[in-house]
């Protein structure tokens, strides 16, 4: 389990991103998404202590609006998501979110071992999942890498996706905000695709994530 997570979050935010810390028990981390050289938009995580030991609420927001070309065809992508997830003792206990993905709208909820996902006006789909399920937000190393989960809830569509156990590839030293910091590098087979993660070694917070997409690799990097 993570100990003193919010303290580590606050220290990391103040040290690496002075504008990120909102309050003593709440920290907002902002990531910029890139598809090659094209800026896609931002993703934010706001992490707040709930008052219980090792218990946190995380509010996620994705705001992507960009254009790119693939084989001489132009694409305009809009993806806007808002979601809240709560964790107790390193386990996901609830998730609720909405997403606009191009012309589709999704509503997602997880509680009491069931995921309910609705697309547009379609009938909601309900699926029972094991208590080891997690959301696919990947914001903290100890929750997602050190406690591997066979099933993840997509924060975009609510689909339940499978994953193989993450593999730590090693530790690296990188430059971040003009400082040399140590990061733990992980890879994971997520729903048949290779995902890559770099976590700050001192706090366990996500520094960078790389994932495949229809237009190429997408990179989200902490600012």
N, C-alpha and C positions, 0 to 999 in steps of 0.2 A: 504494500500500500504506500501511498505517498504521505510523507510527513511534512508538515509545515508548507504545504503546496502554495497557499496564497502568499505566504511570506516570500517564498522563492519567486513567485510570479511578480510580486511588487518590486522586489530587488532587481529582478531581471528587467522589468519595464523601466524602472527609474535609471538603471545603468545603461541599458542599450537603446531605449526609446523614451526620452524624457517626457514626451507628450502623451505617452500611453497610460500612465497611471491616473486614474480618476479619483480614487479615494483609497483609504488604507486597506479596505477589504474588497476592492473591486479594481480590475485592470482590463483595459481594452487593448487588444493587439490587432494591428492592421496589416494585411497582406496585399501585395499587388500581384495580379495575375497577368502572365505574359504568354502569348502564343507566338513562339519565335521572337520577332522584333516588334510584334503588335501588342500594345497594351489592351487587355481585355476589360479591366475594371478592378474592383477590390473585394476582399473578403475580410470580415472582422469577427473577432471572438471577444466577448465581454464576459469575464470570469468573476463570479461573486461568491463569497462565502455565505452559506445559509445558516450558520450558527451551530450546526452539528459537526462533530469531529469528522474530518475527511469527507465533507459533504459540500458540493458546489453546484451552482446553477451556471450554465453557459448559454449565453444568447449569441446566436450566429446570424450573420447577415451577408448575403452575396449580392453584389450589384455588378453584373457584367453586361456590357452593351458595346459591341464592336463589329467590325467588318473585316473579312479576309477573303482571299481568292484561293481556290483549289482547282487546278486543271482548267484555268481560264474562266471558272464560274465564280461569281461573287456571292458571298453569303453574309447575311446580317443576323447576328446572334444576340438575343436578349435572354438573360437568365437572372431573375430576381427572386431571392429566397429570404425568408425570415423564419427562424426557428429557435426554440428553447429546449434545452435538455438538462435534466437534473441527475446528479450522481451522488450515491451514498456508499461509502466504504469501497470505492473503486468500481461500483456497479451502476449501470444505467437503470434508473427507475422510471423515468418518463421522458417522452419526446413529443413535441407538438410543433408543426410548421406548415407553412404555405409556400408555394413556388409558382412563379410564372416562367415557363420554359418555351420560348418562342410564342406559339399560339395556344399552348396548353396550360391549364392551371391545375395544380395538385394541392390536396389537403392531406396531411399525414398526422397520425397520432399513435403513440405507443404507450401502453399502460397495462399492468396486470397480465403480462405475458402475451399480449395480442397487439399486432400491428394493423391499423386500419388506414388504408390508402384509397383516396378517391381522385379520379382524373376527370376534369370537366364535370359533365352531368351524368357520367357513368355511375353505375351502382358501386358503392364502396367495396373494396376487396379486404377481407379480414383473414389474417393468418396468425396462427399460434406459433410462438417462437420460444426457444429455451431461455432460461434466465441469464445465460452467458452472452446474449445478444448485445451489440453495441451500435451506436450511430457511426456513420462514416465521416465524422468530422476530424478525427485524428489529432486533436489539439494538444494532447499530453502523452509523453512517451510511456509512462508507467501504466496508464489506462489502456493504451492501444497496442503497444509493442511488447511490453513485459507481461501483459496479461492477454495472450492471443485469444481471439474470438473466432469461432467457425462461421458465424453469421453476422452481417452488418446491415443496418437499415440505411438505405440511400437517403441523404438529406434533401435530394432533389425530387425523387419520384415516390419514395416510400417502399420501393422494391426491396425485398430481402435478398441480399447477395452473399455468396460464399467466399471464403478466403482461406488460404493456407497459412500456417504459422509464419510470422515474420522472421526474418533472418538478419541478425546484426552483422554487417559487413566489416565493421571496424570503426575506429575513432579518427577524426580528422581535425586539423586546425585551419580555420578559415578567417578571413577578414570581414568583420561586420561592424559598421559604423566606426570605422577607423580603429578598431580594436581587434586583437587576435583572440579568438574564442575557440574552445574545443566543442566539437559536435559529434554525436553518435549517428552513424549512417546505417540505415535499415532499408531492406527491400522486402516486398511482399507480393505474392500472387493474389490479386484481388479480382475476383470474378473473371479469372482467366487473363487478366492484364497485369503487367508489371508496374507497380507503384514504388516510388523512392521517397524516403523521408530523411531529413536531417533535424535532429533535436539538440537543443542546447544542453551540454553535459551537466552544467551546474543546476539548472532548474527543471529540465525535462520538457520545456516548452518547444513547440514546433517552430523551427526556423525556416524550413523550406520543404515543399512537397512537389513532386513531379509525377504527372499522370498522363496517359495517352488520351487522345481525342480524335475525332474524325479529321481534324485539320493538322494534326501533329501533336507533339508533346506540349503540355501546358504546365507552367511553373508558377507556383505561388510562393512569394518570398516575404518574410517579415520585414517591415520598414522601421 
